[in-house]
Amino acid sequence: MITLLLSTCIFLWLFHELYWKRRNLPPGPIPLPFFGNVLSLSAEKPGYEAFRNWTKQYGDVFTFWLGSKPFIIISSYSKLKDTFIRDGETYMNKVQLNFQEFIRDGNYGVAETNGEVWSTHRRFALTTLRDFGLGKDLMQEKILIEVEDIFQKFHKNIDREQEINPVLNNAVANMINQLIFGYRFEKENLGELKKLSELMEYQEKFFTRFRTNFQIFVPQLAWFLPGKTLEEGIIPWKTDFFNFFDKQIENHRQKINFDSDENQDYAEAYLKEQKKREANGDREMFSTKQLSNMCLDLWFGGLSTTNITLTWTISYVLHNPEVQKKLHEELDRVIGSERLVTTSDKNGLPYMNAVINESQRCVNLVPVNLFHCTSRDTVLNGYSIDKGTGVIAQISTVMLDEKIFPEPYTFNPNRFIDENGTMKKIDELVPFSVGKRQCIGEGLARMELFLLISNLFNRYQVSSSSAGLPSLDKSKDIGVVPRKIRAKLSRRYS
């Protein structure tokens, strides 16, 4: 009797796991109990081919399970337009993950919040960035200061093998820190930069480990894993990051002139807005805790993704010497000297832009895009979808669509050049995602990539080191991490 009862319970449980809970969702790969489809990604890192194969099997709308939670995957550009663009209000919310609230000590920031908190702070950040000249001459001037600093550092070891990563990392860190806190890392505060770089490196490694992702998405079984819990792994990193931000915020509060309408950086603009709102009795929306979390979002969005893209772009060019040759031919024709390349040169450098576009497509930073959810009940592909259901704009699959990008794993900038030698716009190139949650720092990132890469290759012939070319293998990590580059730089103009 007990055996029959146990067998019945197991059967009913499996029936629920394998069929019943999936019956009203778009079809997709069968999820394992507890694990969902997580193990498929760990077997095929970083996950591109798993999603491409599922798209071929189930179509461009299917259900994928992370642990016990379903996510509807949107994996074609036409469906991305129908959902995240044309019906953006329905798909603009983010899934609220417990570990994110643990990191932030609540519902703070802009990357993971919804509703009024998200809309208010996204709008404030975009307005503030525009006021600082994002996409204009003021921001370009700040970036070109870092380009000159890069040159000075590289020239110390010219014609010798040298490490590329620390120099680029410092430059990008200076750009984002100027934007947030109004200063560069000079000799007297290089210790801060070193600490922040270590924290970013820890973050890149920690959150792209299978063990970490297993603890996030299969918490029911996480206690089987030996070693530190997810929280224990996060606490030192979280504490050090917020200590830095809180210190900077308090320094700003003591120094800024609250009577001035001029703002030197994002933190100053925020603190002035905070004071205005407090005077009107609103102490919640612009809290100091919210500011420190906005700093965290801007740092992550402004530093890590740009660093990764820069190192991969250089790696792709090193692996394809004919690309560097064509870059130099175009730069010689249009620039013709060591003068700084500026955004006014951009339209005259179609091949340079094509290389950057193709690098972003091939880098494909997010093998699984950010976790959205429906803000209301809706119908998707004929299925009734409840409010709060997870939905993912799977941009990695769109950028590997072989109908649009033949031989998608081949680095080929020419796919962005038309028969007249001019830049060709391809809508399916969506590295900054689409819709209302499109990357808040897209303008800054585009300017940084163009100015840093074009000036680097205009000034130097870049050659691989005696150790060989940097690896293009992504299979060792769940996510995409920076390439370690050691190279020889030679000046192209004497």
Secondary structure, DSSP 8 states (H G I E B T S, - for coil): -HHHHHHHHHHHHHHHHHTGGGTTS---S--BTTTBTHHHHHHSTTSHHHHHHHHHHH-SEEEEEETTEEEEEE-SHHHHIIIIITTGGGG-EE---HHHHHHHTSS-SSSS--HHHHHHHHHHHHHHHHHTTTTSHHHHHHHHHHHHHHHHHHHTTTTSEEE-HHHHHHHHHHHHHHHHHS----GGGHHHHHHHHHHHHHHHHHTTSHHHHHHHH-TTTGGGS-S--HHHHHHHHHHHHHHHHHHHHHHHHHHS-TT-S--SSHHHHHHHHHHHHHHTT--STT-HHHHHHHHHHHHIIIIIHHHHHHHHHHHHHHH-HHHHHHHHHHHHHHT-SSS---GGGGGG-HHHHHHHHHHHHHH-S-SS---EE-SS-EEETTEEE-TT-EEEE-HHHHTT-TTTSSSTTS--GGGGB-TTSSB---TT--TT--GGGS-TTHHHHHHHHHHHHHHHHHHEEEEEBTTB------TTSSS------EEEEEES--
